[in-house]
Amino acid sequence: MYERIVALQEVLREEKLESILVTDPANVFYLTGLWDQVGKGFWVFVCQNNFWVITSVFYKNIIEEKVSASHLIMCSAEASRSQKLLGLAGEINKIAFEKESLSYAEYEFFEKVLSSKELVPCAGLVEKIRKIKDQKEIQKIKKAVKITDQAFESALKIIKPGVSEIFIGRKIREIMEDMGAEGTAFDSIVASGKNGADIHHTCSQKKIKTGEMVIIDIGAKYKEYCADFTRTIFIGKATPKFKNIYQIVLEVQKNSISRCNAGSSIGGSFSAVVDDFKKYGESENFIHALGHGVGVEIHELPHIGRYDNQGSFEDGMVVAIEPGLYYKDFGGVRIEDLCLIAGKCKPMSKVSKELIEIL
């Protein structure tokens, strides 16, 4: 774990920051391997030449084997964690904090307890390190992708007219867990018919019908790393209208993957997909980002969207490429693959993208 903290210390030097208090649970996990699933049970206070994990005695039995005593601060009460932090800061004048993790109430509390220090809001310092995956992370993501592929193939056997979206979503989670996943990386999306126009549709009691499309957006979580995958299938014989939309989305997705290579502009890749859809008069129906990074969290750097799209693709990034088209009174089509940037952009899923009809 220490090499990641060393990388963060280098970032502190580059940013001319004396220290940072890391409270975001995903960032804490990335740095230490510790994750409190229900809150912020672990803080990591990182200075340019040292660091400490600050936590409650509540976690004593699980943490002592993972963090050496010289880097571990145990507190008997929640409020005392801030006092311990004040003592550790010593001669440090400025403490950076993750502004997207801290609530205003927490900030007010810190401001009171740490009144002798200057609190400096910052964002993205750990996330910038996280966006490049090492080989161990890539292997975990590949396993999550493999489980997701198998879960989708298994789900195809139970999708039929009369079965509800929520039933299919629940079964997908069960299949993933039976295959070794800790659960799903996000709430599975099974969106049938007009529900497909809702990008983040919540599985409902709606029964699937013959003659409608079904968007299946799923991902397993394996050893805290996520997968993300989408296919759109048709119940019955696909209509000419659906086939046409599907082929447009498939062509655009393949084009996008071919462009997202190491060194390519992230913003340029988004602009290109808009141009691709514009050729078919469909750009107004493409209403979300082209994709996003995936790792410890299902959405992380890099962002491949309309506005937040700076920089270039780099080797070691894992990105979801997911163009789609959406129509209020018809539904939607989305095709998504998780890809590894290793020179070229390489899909990790083995599932075919040819049109699937459930007859």
VOBA-1610 file (N, C-alpha, C; in pm, whole numbers, padded with zeros to 5 digits, always signed):
BEGIN
Met+00082-00121+00000Met+00000+00000+00000Met+00085+00125+00000Tyr+00208+00116+00055Tyr+00286+00238+00076Tyr+00325+00307-00054Glu+00340+00233-00164Glu+00381+00297-00289Glu+00277+00396-00338Arg+00149+00372-00308Arg+00045+00466-00349Arg+00049+00592-00264Ile+00081+00576-00138Ile+00096+00694-00052Ile+00219+00774-00094Val+00325+00704-00131Val+00444+00773-00182Val+00408+00854-00307Ala+00325+00797-00394Ala+00282+00869-00514Ala+00202+00993-00477Leu+00117+00982-00374Leu+00040+01098-00329Leu+00132+01203-00268Gln+00234+01160-00194Gln+00329+01255-00137Gln+00401+01333-00247Glu+00429+01266-00358Glu+00492+01335-00471Glu+00397+01440-00529Val+00268+01405-00534Val+00168+01502-00581Val+00163+01623-00488Leu+00171+01599-00357Leu+00172+01710-00261Leu+00289+01804-00290Arg+00404+01748-00318Arg+00521+01832-00347Arg+00499+01913-00476Glu+00443+01846-00576Glu+00418+01915-00702Glu+00318+02029-00684Glu+00218+02006-00600Glu+00113+02106-00578Glu+00150+02206-00468Lys+00269+02187-00411Lys+00316+02274-00302Lys+00218+02276-00185Leu+00173+02156-00148Leu+00084+02137-00034Leu+00162+02066+00078Glu+00142+02112+00199Glu+00212+02051+00313Glu+00152+01916+00351Ser+00019+01905+00340Ser-00048+01783+00387Ser-00187+01776+00328Ile-00246+01657+00339Ile-00385+01640+00298Ile-00453+01539+00389Leu-00578+01567+00423Leu-00662+01472+00496Leu-00753+01403+00396Val-00734+01273+00379Val-00814+01195+00284Val-00929+01130+00360Thr-01052+01165+00321Thr-01171+01112+00390Thr-01264+01036+00296Asp-01249+01054+00165Asp-01335+00982+00070Asp-01310+00832+00083Pro-01413+00752+00109Pro-01392+00608+00134Pro-01321+00536+00020Ala-01351+00571-00106Ala-01285+00504-00218Ala-01137+00540-00222Asn-01104+00665-00192Asn-00963+00706-00191Asn-00887+00643-00074Val-00955+00634+00041Val-00894+00568+00157Val-00863+00422+00122Phe-00958+00355+00059Phe-00936+00216+00020Phe-00819+00204-00076Tyr-00815+00291-00175Tyr-00707+00286-00274Tyr-00571+00300-00208Leu-00561+00388-00109Leu-00432+00413-00044Leu-00395+00306+00058Thr-00494+00247+00124Thr-00466+00161+00240Thr-00524+00021+00232Gly-00621-00003+00145Gly-00689-00132+00144Gly-00800-00141+00248Leu-00829-00031+00315Leu-00934-00027+00419Leu-01057+00042+00364Trp-01174-00021+00382Trp-01297+00041+00333Trp-01409+00018+00433Asp-01462+00127+00486Asp-01578+00121+00573Asp-01701+00134+00485Gln-01780+00029+00474Gln-01893+00027+00382Gln-02008+00117+00425Val-02009+00161+00549Val-02124+00237+00599Val-02091+00382+00633Gly-01968+00426+00617Gly-01936+00563+00652Gly-01791+00596+00628Lys-01740+00690+00707Lys-01601+00735+00695Lys-01524+00695+00820Gly-01517+00565+00842Gly-01451+00514+00962Gly-01300+00528+00961Phe-01242+00556+00843Phe-01097+00570+00833Phe-01062+00703+00767Trp-00969+00775+00826Trp-00908+00892+00763Trp-00761+00858+00736Val-00706+00919+00634Val-00563+00907+00610Val-00506+01048+00604Phe-00416+01077+00696Phe-00351+01207+00700Phe-00211+01191+00642Val-00189+01253+00528Val-00064+01236+00455Val+00012+01368+00452Cys+00135+01364+00501Cys+00227+01477+00490Cys+00333+01441+00385Gln+00417+01535+00353Gln+00516+01509+00249Gln+00613+01397+00285Asn+00634+01373+00414Asn+00732+01273+00455Asn+00680+01169+00554Asn+00548+01168+00575Asn+00492+01070+00669Asn+00342+01058+00644Phe+00281+00959+00709Phe+00135+00946+00700Phe+00083+00867+00820Trp-00048+00883+00848Trp-00113+00809+00955Trp-00255+00774+00913Val-00298+00657+00955Val-00438+00619+00944Val-00502+00648+01080Ile-00606+00729+01078Ile-00674+00768+01202Ile-00811+00701+01202Thr-00841+00626+01308Thr-00966+00552+01312Thr-01012+00530+01455Ser-01121+00461+01470Ser-01180+00434+01602Ser-01136+00297+01653Val-01137+00280+01781Val-01108+00149+01841Val-01210+00045+01796Phe-01321+00092+01744Phe-01424+00003+01690Phe-01365-00092+01586Tyr-01262-00045+01513Tyr-01203-00123+01405Tyr-01074-00193+01446Lys-01045-00196+01576Lys-00918-00246+01626Lys-00884-00385+01574Asn-00981-00475+01575Asn-00952-00614+01542Asn-00924-00638+01395Ile-00965-00546+01307Ile-00944-00569+01164Ile-00832-00483+01106Ile-00789-00382+01179Ile-00695-00288+01120Ile-00550-00312+01162Glu-00529-00367+01282Glu-00393-00377+01333Glu-00304-00466+01247Glu-00365-00563+01176Glu-00287-00651+01089Glu-00253-00585+00956Lys-00321-00474+00924Lys-00305-00411+00794Lys-00224-00283+00797Val-00213-00221+00913Val-00140-00095+00926Val-00041-00107+01041Ser+00083-00073+01017Ser+00185-00083+01122Ser+00155+00018+01233Ala+00197-00015+01352Ala+00167+00067+01470Ala+00219+00210+01456Ser+00331+00227+01386Ser+00389+00361+01372Ser+00306+00453+01285His+00214+00393+01207His+00129+00474+01118His-00019+00469+01159Leu-00046+00418+01277Leu-00184+00397+01319Leu-00218+00480+01442Ile-00329+00553+01433Ile-00379+00632+01545Ile-00520+00584+01578Met-00538+00529+01698Met-00668+00480+01743Met-00733+00583+01835Cys-00863+00606+01815Cys-00936+00702+01897Cys-01053+00632+01964Ser-01084+00677+02085Ser-01194+00615+02159Ser-01327+00683+02130Ala-01324+00803+02076Ala-01447+00876+02046Ala-01432+00948+01913Glu-01544+00968+01842Glu-01541+01032+01711Glu-01478+01170+01716Ala-01517+01249+01813Ala-01467+01387+01822Ala-01317+01392+01843Ser-01262+01290+01909Ser-01118+01295+01940Ser-01031+01274+01817Arg-01090+01227+01707Arg-01011+01210+01586Arg-00956+01344+01536Ser-01037+01447+01547Ser-00991+01580+01505Ser-00881+01632+01597Gln-00893+01602+01726Gln-00788+01643+01819Gln-00658+01570+01789Lys-00667+01444+01755Lys-00548+01367+01718Lys-00485+01426+01592Leu-00571+01463+01497Leu-00522+01523+01374Leu-00447+01652+01403Leu-00502+01732+01493Leu-00438+01858+01531Leu-00299+01832+01588Gly-00287+01727+01671Gly-00157+01694+01730Gly-00058+01646+01626Leu-00105+01566+01529Leu-00017+01514+01425Leu+00033+01626+01334Ala-00052+01726+01312Ala-00016+01834+01221Ala+00105+01913+01270Gly+00122+01923+01402Gly+00240+01988+01458Gly+00266+02125+01400Glu+00382+02140+01335Glu+00422+02269+01278Glu+00361+02296+01141Ile+00284+02201+01090Ile+00220+02221+00959Ile+00115+02331+00970Asn+00118+02424+00877Asn+00025+02537+00882Asn-00101+02515+00800Lys-00088+02438+00690Lys-00201+02419+00600Lys-00235+02271+00585Ile-00365+02242+00596Ile-00414+02106+00577Ile-00513+02107+00461Ala-00478+02040+00352Ala-00572+02027+00241Ala-00678+01923+00277Phe-00797+01940+00224Phe-00904+01842+00247Phe-00979+01819+00116Glu-01044+01704+00106Glu-01118+01668-00016Glu-01255+01734-00013Lys-01270+01840-00086Lys-01392+01921-00076Lys-01516+01847-00126Glu-01499+01750-00213Glu-01614+01676-00263Glu-01656+01565-00168Ser-01575+01536-00069Ser-01607+01432+00028Ser-01667+01488+00156Leu-01626+01609+00193Leu-01664+01667+00322Leu-01796+01742+00311Ser-01889+01713+00404Ser-02013+01790+00409Ser-01984+01926+00473Tyr-02077+02018+00459Tyr-02058+02150+00517Tyr-02052+02141+00669Ala-02134+02052+00727Ala-02133+02035+00873Ala-01998+01983+00920Glu-01940+01889+00846Glu-01807+01837+00881Glu-01702+01947+00868Tyr-01714+02026+00763Tyr-01619+02136+00744Tyr-01625+02235+00861Glu-01747+02268+00903Glu-01762+02362+01016Glu-01695+02306+01141Phe-01710+02175+01162Phe-01651+02111+01279Phe-01499+02118+01272Phe-01444+02082+01155Phe-01299+02089+01137Phe-01247+02231+01157Glu-01320+02326+01101Glu-01278+02466+01111Glu-01270+02510+01256Lys-01360+02458+01338Lys-01360+02494+01480Lys-01244+02427+01553Val-01230+02297+01535Val-01127+02221+01607Val-00987+02259+01558Leu-00974+02281+01427Leu-00844+02310+01368Leu-00828+02459+01339Ser-00877+02540+01428Ser-00878+02685+01406Ser-00738+02745+01390Ser-00637+02676+01441Ser-00500+02728+01429Ser-00437+02693+01295Lys-00509+02614+01212Lys-00457+02572+01082Lys-00541+02631+00970Glu-00479+02646+00854Glu-00554+02689+00736Glu-00602+02566+00661Leu-00733+02556+00637Leu-00790+02444+00563Leu-00796+02481+00415Val-00741+02394+00332Val-00729+02424+00189Val-00814+02323+00110Pro-00921+02368+00046Pro-01002+02274-00033Pro-00928+02227-00157Cys-00940+02099-00189Cys-00878+02047-00310Cys-00966+01936-00366Ala-00939+01899-00490Ala-01017+01793-00554Ala-00929+01717-00652Gly-00949+01587-00659Gly-00888+01505-00763Gly-00745+01463-00743Leu-00685+01489-00626Leu-00543+01456-00609Leu-00520+01305-00609Val-00600+01232-00532Val-00586+01087-00531Val-00645+01029-00659Glu-00753+01087-00705Glu-00820+01035-00825Glu-00728+01038-00947Lys-00641+01139-00955Lys-00549+01147-01068Lys-00451+01029-01068Ile-00417+00980-00948Ile-00331+00862-00939Ile-00411+00737-00974Arg-00534+00733-00925Arg-00620+00616-00945Arg-00653+00589-01092Lys-00651+00691-01175Lys-00697+00672-01313Lys-00607+00579-01394Ile-00480+00560-01351Ile-00391+00464-01417Ile-00385+00339-01330Lys-00433+00228-01385Lys-00440+00104-01309Lys-00310+00024-01321Asp-00271-00038-01209Asp-00157-00129-01214Asp-00206-00269-01252Gln-00114-00362-01266Gln-00150-00495-01316Gln-00244-00570-01220Lys-00225-00551-01090Lys-00314-00617-00995Lys-00457-00565-01008Glu-00469-00435-01027Glu-00602-00378-01046Glu-00666-00427-01175Ile-00587-00432-01280Ile-00639-00476-01410Ile-00688-00620-01402Gln-00615-00706-01331Gln-00657-00846-01318Gln-00789-00857-01242Lys-00808-00775-01141Lys-00936-00777-01067Lys-01050-00729-01155Ile-01024-00625-01234Ile-01128-00574-01323Ile-01161-00678-01430Lys-01060-00745-01483Lys-01085-00849-01582Lys-01171-00961-01525Lys-01149-00995-01399Lys-01232-01097-01335Lys-01375-01046-01320Ala-01391-00920-01282Ala-01525-00863-01271Ala-01596-00863-01406Val-01519-00835-01514Val-01576-00837-01649Val-01617-00978-01687Lys-01534-01076-01655Lys-01565-01215-01688Lys-01694-01260-01619Ile-01708-01225-01492Ile-01830-01260-01418Ile-01951-01191-01482Thr-01934-01066-01522Thr-02043-00991-01584Thr-02084-01054-01716Asp-01987-01091-01797Asp-02017-01160-01923Asp-02100-01285-01898Gln-02056-01366-01803Gln-02125-01492-01775Gln-02266-01467-01719Ala-02279-01363-01638Ala-02411-01330-01583Ala-02507-01288-01693Phe-02457-01210-01790Phe-02542-01169-01901Phe-02587-01290-01982Glu-02493-01377-02014Glu-02528-01497-02092Glu-02631-01582-02018Ser-02617-01592-01887Ser-02713-01669-01808Ser-02849-01599-01803Ala-02846-01465-01795Ala-02971-01389-01787Ala-03054-01404-01914Leu-02987-01421-02028Leu-03061-01436-02154Leu-03156-01556-02151Lys-03124-01654-02067Lys-03206-01775-02060Lys-03335-01754-01981Ile-03341-01645-01901Ile-03461-01622-01820Ile-03542-01501-01867Ile-03490-01429-01966Ile-03562-01313-02018Ile-03664-01360-02120Lys-03789-01330-02092Lys-03897-01370-02181Lys-04020-01285-02149Pro-04118-01282-02239Pro-04240-01206-02213Pro-04306-01250-02082Gly-04353-01152-02005Gly-04422-01182-01880Gly-04334-01177-01758Val-04202-01173-01775Val-04109-01165-01662Val-04082-01017-01633Ser-04077-00980-01505Ser-04060-00839-01469Ser-03913-00796-01475Glu-03894-00666-01493Glu-03759-00610-01490Glu-03691-00639-01357Ile-03764-00621-01248Ile-03704-00634-01115Ile-03664-00779-01087Phe-03738-00873-01142Phe-03703-01015-01126Phe-03570-01043-01195Ile-03557-00993-01317Ile-03433-01017-01392Ile-03315-00951-01321Gly-03334-00827-01273Gly-03227-00759-01202Gly-03183-00835-01079Arg-03280-00890-01004Arg-03246-00966-00884Arg-03171-01095-00919Lys-03214-01162-01025Lys-03148-01285-01067Lys-03004-01259-01113Ile-02983-01148-01180Ile-02847-01115-01226Ile-02755-01099-01106Arg-02803-01032-01002Arg-02720-01017-00881Arg-02688-01154-00821Glu-02788-01240-00812Glu-02766-01373-00755Glu-02664-01451-00836Ile-02675-01443-00970Ile-02581-01515-01056Ile-02439-01465-01033Met-02424-01332-01025Met-02291-01275-01004Met-02231-01320-00871Glu-02313-01317-00766Glu-02262-01358-00635Glu-02226-01506-00633Asp-02305-01587-00701Asp-02274-01730-00709Asp-02143-01756-00784Met-02104-01660-00870Met-01981-01674-00947Met-01860-01612-00878Gly-01879-01560-00757Gly-01766-01509-00681Gly-01762-01359-00664Ala-01859-01287-00719Ala-01863-01142-00701Ala-01912-01107-00560Glu-01873-00987-00513Glu-01925-00939-00385Glu-02065-00884-00400Gly-02109-00869-00522Gly-02238-00810-00553Gly-02226-00734-00683Thr-02314-00638-00702Thr-02310-00559-00823Thr-02235-00429-00799Ala-02171-00377-00904Ala-02098-00251-00895Ala-02194-00133-00885Phe-02318-00154-00927Phe-02424-00053-00921Phe-02555-00128-00935Asp-02666-00061-00908Asp-02796-00126-00922Asp-02818-00160-01069Ser-02840-00287-01098Ser-02857-00331-01236Ser-02973-00256-01302Ile-02954-00223-01429Ile-03059-00158-01508Ile-03115-00259-01605Val-03244-00286-01593Val-03317-00365-01691Val-03434-00277-01733Ala-03422-00217-01850Ala-03519-00116-01894Ala-03586-00163-02022Ser-03714-00197-02015Ser-03785-00251-02130Ser-03879-00147-02191Gly-03894-00156-02322Gly-03985-00066-02391Gly-03949+00080-02372Lys-04050+00162-02344Lys-04028+00306-02327Lys-03937+00338-02209Asn-03926+00246-02112Asn-03836+00269-01999Asn-03691+00285-02043Gly-03660+00235-02163Gly-03524+00245-02214Gly-03481+00388-02244Ala-03577+00481-02248Ala-03543+00621-02270Ala-03489+00687-02144Asp-03505+00619-02030Asp-03454+00667-01901Asp-03316+00606-01881Ile-03212+00689-01894Ile-03074+00638-01894Ile-03041+00559-01768His-03085+00608-01651His-03056+00542-01524His-03184+00483-01464His-03258+00414-01547His-03385+00355-01505His-03367+00260-01387Thr-03458+00265-01293Thr-03460+00171-01181Thr-03552+00055-01216Cys-03502-00067-01200Cys-03583-00185-01232Cys-03720-00175-01165Ser-03825-00200-01242Ser-03962-00187-01191Ser-04035-00321-01201Gln-04162-00317-01162Gln-04245-00437-01172Gln-04302-00456-01313Lys-04266-00366-01405Lys-04315-00378-01542Lys-04278-00513-01602Lys-04374-00574-01666Lys-04351-00701-01733Lys-04298-00676-01874Ile-04201-00754-01913Ile-04144-00745-02048Ile-04245-00800-02149Lys-04254-00733-02263Lys-04351-00771-02365Lys-04282-00803-02497Thr-04348-00886-02576Thr-04301-00912-02712Thr-04312-00783-02794Gly-04212-00758-02877Gly-04215-00640-02963Gly-04150-00518-02903Glu-04071-00536-02796Glu-04002-00420-02739Glu-03856-00454-02710Met-03774-00346-02705Met-03633-00363-02673Met-03613-00367-02523Val-03500-00424-02479Val-03464-00426-02337Val-03317-00389-02325Ile-03290-00279-02254Ile-03153-00240-02224Ile-03111-00310-02095Ile-02997-00379-02100Ile-02944-00448-01982Ile-02807-00390-01953Asp-02800-00311-01846Asp-02677-00241-01806Asp-02636-00294-01670Ile-02529-00372-01665Ile-02493-00444-01544Ile-02342-00441-01521Gly-02302-00475-01400Gly-02160-00484-01370Gly-02139-00555-01238Ala-02046-00647-01236Ala-02011-00716-01112Ala-01906-00636-01037Lys-01898-00658-00906Lys-01789-00603-00825Lys-01709-00721-00771Tyr-01578-00719-00799Tyr-01490-00827-00756Tyr-01371-00768-00682Lys-01356-00806-00555Lys-01250-00755-00470Lys-01241-00602-00477Glu-01360-00541-00471Glu-01379-00395-00468Glu-01355-00326-00602Tyr-01340-00400-00710Tyr-01323-00339-00841Tyr-01444-00370-00929Cys-01479-00274-01014Cys-01606-00276-01084Cys-01593-00315-01231Ala-01701-00367-01285Ala-01717-00385-01429Ala-01841-00306-01472Asp-01848-00275-01601Asp-01962-00201-01656Asp-01985-00251-01797Phe-02111-00284-01827Phe-02141-00355-01952Phe-02287-00328-01989Thr-02313-00303-02117Thr-02451-00286-02162Thr-02471-00353-02297Arg-02583-00421-02310Arg-02632-00468-02438Arg-02781-00436-02446Thr-02828-00415-02567Thr-02971-00392-02590Thr-03022-00506-02677Ile-03121-00577-02628Ile-03176-00692-02700Ile-03321-00662-02741Phe-03377-00749-02824Phe-03515-00730-02869Phe-03596-00856-02839Ile-03716-00836-02789Ile-03804-00948-02757Ile-03894-00974-02878Gly-03870-01088-02942Gly-03940-01117-03067Gly-03853-01082-03185Lys-03916-01072-03301Lys-03844-01037-03423Lys-03824-00886-03426Ala-03699-00843-03436Ala-03669-00700-03432Ala-03734-00626-03548Thr-03788-00509-03519Thr-03851-00426-03622Thr-03745-00355-03704Pro-03779-00314-03826Pro-03682-00239-03907Pro-03633-00112-03837Lys-03722-00043-03766Lys-03682+00080-03696Lys-03576+00049-03591Phe-03599-00055-03512Phe-03502-00091-03408Phe-03369-00134-03471Lys-03377-00215-03576Lys-03255-00262-03641Lys-03170-00145-03691Asn-03236-00046-03747Asn-03164+00070-03799Asn-03093+00146-03688Ile-03166+00172-03577Ile-03106+00243-03464Ile-02991+00161-03406Tyr-03012+00031-03393Tyr-02909-00056-03334Tyr-02781-00051-03418Gln-02795-00058-03549Gln-02678-00058-03636Gln-02603+00075-03630Ile-02676+00185-03614Ile-02612+00316-03601Ile-02528+00320-03473Val-02590+00278-03361Val-02520+00280-03233Val-02399+00187-03237Leu-02415+00070-03295Leu-02305-00026-03303Leu-02189+00031-03385Glu-02220+00092-03498Glu-02115+00151-03581Glu-02042+00262-03505Val-02118+00347-03438Val-02058+00459-03365Val-01973+00407-03249Gln-02020+00303-03180Gln-01940+00249-03070Gln-01809+00190-03119Lys-01813+00117-03229Lys-01690+00059-03285Lys-01594+00169-03328Asn-01648+00274-03391Asn-01564+00387-03431Asn-01499+00452-03309Ser-01578+00468-03204Ser-01528+00534-03083Ser-01415+00454-03021Ile-01431+00323-03011Ile-01327+00239-02954Ile-01199+00250-03037Ser-01212+00258-03168Ser-01094+00265-03254Ser-01019+00397-03236Arg-01087+00501-03184Arg-01024+00632-03167Arg-00959+00652-03030Cys-01006+00580-02930Cys-00966+00608-02790Cys-00835+00540-02755Asn-00732+00567-02833Asn-00602+00505-02812Asn-00511+00595-02729Ala-00406+00539-02674Ala-00313+00617-02593Ala-00261+00737-02672Gly-00267+00854-02610Gly-00222+00976-02675Gly-00331+01052-02745Ser-00448+00988-02769Ser-00558+01056-02836Ser-00629+01152-02741Ser-00683+01259-02796Ser-00753+01359-02717Ser-00886+01304-02665Ile-00911+01320-02535Ile-01039+01277-02478Ile-01152+01364-02531Gly-01130+01495-02531Gly-01232+01585-02585Gly-01259+01560-02732Gly-01152+01530-02807Gly-01168+01501-02949Gly-01250+01376-02973Ser-01236+01277-02885Ser-01313+01153-02902Ser-01462+01178-02881Phe-01493+01270-02789Phe-01635+01301-02768Phe-01690+01379-02887Ser-01616+01476-02934Ser-01661+01554-03050Ser-01684+01465-03171Ala-01598+01366-03188Ala-01608+01276-03303Ala-01735+01193-03298Val-01775+01148-03176Val-01895+01066-03168Val-02019+01150-03197Val-02018+01278-03156Val-02129+01368-03190Val-02138+01383-03341Asp-02024+01399-03406Asp-02022+01411-03552Asp-02073+01284-03619Asp-02036+01168-03561Asp-02083+01040-03617Asp-02235+01034-03615Phe-02294+01068-03501Phe-02440+01064-03490Phe-02505+01172-03578Lys-02437+01285-03594Lys-02492+01394-03674Lys-02509+01351-03819Lys-02421+01264-03867Lys-02432+01216-04005Lys-02565+01146-04030Tyr-02620+01088-03924Tyr-02747+01017-03936Tyr-02865+01101-03886Gly-02839+01229-03853Gly-02945+01315-03801Gly-02988+01275-03661Glu-02897+01214-03584Glu-02933+01157-03453Glu-02861+01225-03336Ser-02784+01330-03360Ser-02702+01385-03251Ser-02785+01435-03134Glu-02907+01484-03160Glu-02991+01534-03050Glu-03042+01421-02960Asn-03038+01298-03009Asn-03084+01184-02929Asn-02970+01115-02853Phe-02849+01168-02870Phe-02733+01124-02791Phe-02718+01224-02678Ile-02759+01186-02558Ile-02780+01285-02452Ile-02691+01265-02330His-02592+01178-02337His-02502+01162-02223His-02357+01153-02271Ala-02268+01128-02179Ala-02126+01119-02213Ala-02098+00998-02300Leu-01983+01000-02366Leu-01939+00883-02442Leu-01894+00773-02348Gly-01839+00812-02232Gly-01792+00710-02138Gly-01727+00769-02016His-01656+00684-01944His-01596+00724-01816His-01498+00618-01771Gly-01410+00657-01680Gly-01321+00562-01619Gly-01395+00471-01523Val-01340+00353-01500Val-01399+00255-01408Val-01285+00192-01327Gly-01309+00170-01200Gly-01208+00108-01115Gly-01269+00073-00980Val-01218+00136-00875Val-01276+00118-00742Val-01420+00169-00742Glu-01445+00273-00819Glu-01580+00327-00834Glu-01626+00307-00978Ile-01758+00306-00997Ile-01812+00281-01130Ile-01795+00402-01220His-01786+00521-01162His-01756+00641-01239His-01635+00709-01177Glu-01526+00714-01249Glu-01408+00785-01203Glu-01332+00838-01324Leu-01219+00902-01301Leu-01143+00959-01412Leu-01093+00849-01505Pro-01088+00878-01637Pro-01119+01006-01700Pro-01267+01020-01734His-01315+01145-01739His-01450+01173-01787His-01442+01193-01937Ile-01533+01129-02010Ile-01532+01140-02157Ile-01667+01200-02198Gly-01686+01326-02159Gly-01815+01389-02179Gly-01808+01517-02259Arg-01919+01588-02255Arg-01934+01709-02336Arg-01848+01823-02284Tyr-01835+01832-02152Tyr-01765+01946-02093Tyr-01638+01906-02018Asp-01648+01804-01934Asp-01534+01764-01852Asp-01456+01656-01926Asn-01367+01697-02015Asn-01303+01601-02104Asn-01159+01638-02136Gln-01090+01692-02036Gln-00954+01737-02061Gln-00855+01620-02072Gly-00743+01648-02136Gly-00633+01553-02139Gly-00643+01451-02251Ser-00557+01352-02241Ser-00549+01247-02342Ser-00561+01110-02276Phe-00596+01010-02355Phe-00598+00874-02305Phe-00455+00828-02278Glu-00439+00749-02172Glu-00307+00703-02132Glu-00309+00552-02110Asp-00196+00489-02134Asp-00184+00346-02106Asp-00217+00320-01959Gly-00295+00215-01935Gly-00332+00180-01798Gly-00469+00231-01758Met-00529+00318-01839Met-00666+00360-01811Met-00763+00246-01845Val-00869+00236-01765Val-00979+00144-01796Val-01103+00230-01813Val-01162+00226-01933Val-01272+00317-01965Val-01391+00241-02021Ala-01510+00287-01986Ala-01632+00235-02046Ala-01667+00323-02166Ile-01691+00261-02281Ile-01731+00332-02401Ile-01876+00293-02429Glu-01968+00392-02419Glu-02111+00358-02415Glu-02200+00457-02490Pro-02185+00474-02619Pro-02278+00561-02690Pro-02419+00502-02691Gly-02518+00588-02701Gly-02656+00541-02705Gly-02748+00646-02765Leu-02865+00603-02809Leu-02968+00691-02861Leu-03098+00665-02785Tyr-03173+00774-02758Tyr-03290+00764-02670Tyr-03407+00845-02727Tyr-03527+00782-02717Tyr-03647+00841-02774Tyr-03761+00825-02672Lys-03822+00937-02634Lys-03921+00938-02526Lys-04032+00837-02545Asp-04086+00828-02665Asp-04203+00742-02688Asp-04167+00609-02753Phe-04038+00576-02752Phe-03997+00452-02816Phe-03907+00368-02727Gly-03808+00430-02664Gly-03714+00357-02580Gly-03572+00400-02613Gly-03479+00309-02602Gly-03341+00346-02626Gly-03257+00227-02667Val-03138+00258-02718Val-03038+00156-02754Val-02904+00205-02701Arg-02839+00125-02620Arg-02705+00155-02570Arg-02620+00029-02581Ile-02496+00046-02624Ile-02400-00064-02630Ile-02275-00016-02558Glu-02230-00093-02460Glu-02119-00050-02376Glu-02020-00164-02352Asp-01893-00130-02369Asp-01785-00223-02335Asp-01685-00154-02245Leu-01632-00229-02150Leu-01521-00181-02068Leu-01393-00212-02145Cys-01308-00110-02159Cys-01189-00123-02243Cys-01063-00087-02165Leu-00954-00154-02197Leu-00823-00125-02140Leu-00741-00050-02244Ile-00684+00064-02203Ile-00594+00136-02292Ile-00454+00078-02275Ala-00409+00010-02378Ala-00273-00048-02380Ala-00221-00028-02520Gly-00178+00094-02547Gly-00148+00133-02685Gly-00279+00166-02754Lys-00350+00062-02792Lys-00484+00079-02849Lys-00589+00057-02741Cys-00711+00095-02774Cys-00826+00075-02684Cys-00882-00064-02710Lys-00875-00152-02609Lys-00909-00293-02629Lys-01026-00334-02541Pro-01140-00374-02601Pro-01254-00421-02521Pro-01216-00542-02438Met-01266-00545-02314Met-01236-00655-02223Met-01346-00762-02225Ser-01467-00723-02261Ser-01577-00818-02267Ser-01563-00908-02389Lys-01607-01032-02374Lys-01604-01128-02484Lys-01742-01149-02546Val-01843-01078-02496Val-01980-01097-02544Val-01997-01032-02681Ser-02061-01103-02772Ser-02086-01051-02907Ser-02173-00925-02900Lys-02152-00838-02999Lys-02238-00719-03010Lys-02336-00730-03126Glu-02347-00848-03186Glu-02448-00867-03288Glu-02587-00864-03223Leu-02685-00819-03299Leu-02821-00803-03247Leu-02875-00935-03194Ile-02925-00932-03071Ile-02983-01051-03008Ile-03136-01037-03008Glu-03203-01139-03061Glu-03350-01143-03059Glu-03392-01262-02972Ile-03480-01238-02877Ile-03536-01345-02794Ile-03666-01390-02858Leu-03660-01503-02928Leu-03776-01551-03004Leu-03854-01659-02928
//
